[in-house]
């Protein structure tokens, strides 16, 4: 039976899987010890739970558990990576290469580093959202210390050629950082195969809890050194001091385990629903797809509608359907999507874009409802426009 409203904003956040919630609950009131207090049973239990979760998260990206640093979320991970690298390597060089289509967490952190003397190259992207590797190569300088290119775009789902970028970075002796917040659990990631040195991600995008994330930091070939951004008790290998969020970390570990086990099944289901939705909406007059149609996540479609302002369409359907006009983290901004503008869309088309992002709990009945609702709403608005012209 169809239940309203229909949730199609999984790139903003996802609900906790019941198995994740069940795994977390005992660590709130039964095994509630501090993982740093290892002198008695309560601390041992918490410490062992963190150890297991670290192994579960590491297995999802092909890393060693010792290379996983737990944080409060992907934004903190991004800050630790970029600021930590600049602090450690600024004597060697102050140049960082990133992309104009990055998440605000990366762009705003880069702006902060510019105030500290960093020189940032913001590379343009092609019309389909992909990085031009030739431009990337030409942007490398003797003082370049880091390339920061996201794994998958949060608005369009476009998958960047991370393997090729990793090769370019390696050949030039430059570190490679990637924001994989949207990619984790949706596509296979192997940090060694892809030559990624730092990787940021979060639990709440893959049916885990909010308020917990992680940063992968390579320990060999090369060993990456960061300057900690938070001082205190020296937790997380001295890189992220503070009492560990044991329930959240346990939930993250369980979510990572489930994502690894069920990825192919879940993504096959989601891709079928996304394709059905996309085919129907692109059949409407004036609808165009934003971003590469092949190299992207199976969980999202970003479509501009030229018949109506995107925000007006969202307002019309928002009571029954949860969707987004851009990044959840930028929803307070009245400006059109910087991601779409970086791909060459003019302001009206960027403003009229809607992101439909799907998850494993969506059903065919929900997708058909959304198709019918959007189609009907656009037709009604089109009639209003025509009447206004009479």
C-alpha positions, 0 to 999 in steps of 0.5 A, a space after each residue: 500500500 502506498 504511503 505518503 509522503 514519498 521520500 526521494 532525497 536519499 542523497 541528503 540523508 537516509 533512514 537508519 536500517 533496523 539492523 543498524 539501530 539494533 546494533 547501536 542500542 546496547 551501547 547507549 545503556 548496557 555497554 555504555 563505557 568509554 572506549 578510552 577507559 581500558 582498565 575495566 570491563 565497560 571500557 574493554 567492551 566499548 573499545 572492542 566494539 570500536 575495533 570491530 567497526 573499524 574493521 567493518 568500515 575498512 573492509 568497505 574501501 579495501 584499507 587496513 583498519 588502522 587507516 580509518 579515523 572516526 570523526 563526527 561526519 564527512 565535513 569534519 573529515 574534509 576539514 581534517 584532510 585539507 587543513 591537516 595536509 596543508 599544515 604538514 606540507 606547506 613548507 614543501 608547497 602551497 598549491 592545491 588543485 580541486 574542482 569547481 563542482 566540489 561539495 561546499 565542505 571542500 570549497 569553503 575549506 579551500 577558501 579558508 586555506 587561501 586566507 592562510 596562504 594556500 594557492 588553490 586552482 579550481 578546475 572547470 568541469 566539462 558539460 557532463 560534469 566530468 573532470 578534464 584530465 588534460 587540464 588537470 595535468 597542465 595545472 600541476 606545478 612543482 609546488 603542488 601538494 594535493 589534488 582534491 577531486 570528489 568520487 561522486 557528485 552529490 547533485 548529479 551523481 557523476 562519477 569522476 575518473 578517480 583511478 586515472 586521477 590517482 595515477 596522475 597524482 602518483 606519477 607526479 608525487 602528489 597526494 590525492 584526496 577524494 570526498 566519497 560521501 555519496 559514493 560509499 556503499 553505492 559503488 565498489 571502492 578500493 583505495 589501493 587500486 585507485 591510489 587514493 591517499 585520503 578519503 572522506 565519508 559519512 555514515 548517514 548516507 548509507 543507512 547509518 546514524 548521523 553524527 559519525 563519519 570517517 577519514 581514511 589516511 594512507 599509512 604506507 606507500 606513501 605514509 600520509 602525515 596530517 597536522 591534527 585540527 583538534 587537541 585533547 586526549 589523543 584518540 584516533 591515533 592522535 588525529 581526532 581527540 575527543 571521547 569516541 561516539 561508540 554507539 554511532 561508530 558501532 552503527 557505522 560499522 554495521 551499515 558498512 557491513 550491510 552495504 558491502 553484503 547487499 550492494 549489488 542487490 540494492 543498487 540493481 533494485 534502485 537503478 531499475 526504479 531510477 531508470 523508470 522515473 528518469 525515462 518518464 520525466 525526460 519524456 515530458 516537454 522541456 525536460 533535460 538531464 544534467 550530468 553524464 548519463 553513463 558515468 554516474 551513481 545508480 541512485 540519482 537523476 538531476 533534471 531541469 524543467 524549462 516549463 516551470 521554475 524548479 522551486 515552484 515545481 518543488 513547492 507544488 509537489 513538496 507536500 507529497 514528495 520529498 525532493 531537492 533543488 540542489 545539495 541539502 547542505 546548501 538548501 538555505 542559499 537562494 543561489 542556483 546550484 554552483 555544481 550545475 553552473 560549473 557545468 555551463 548551465 545558465 542561471 534559469 536552467 540551474 534554478 529549474 533543476 530538481 534532484 530525485 535521489 532514490 534508496 533501497 526502501 523505495 517501491 515501484 508504486 512510489 515511483 509511479 506516483 511521483 511520475 503521475 504527480 510531476 506530470 500532472 503538476 507540470 501540465 497544470 502549470 503549463 495551462 496557467 502560463 497559457 491562460 496568463 498569456 491570453 
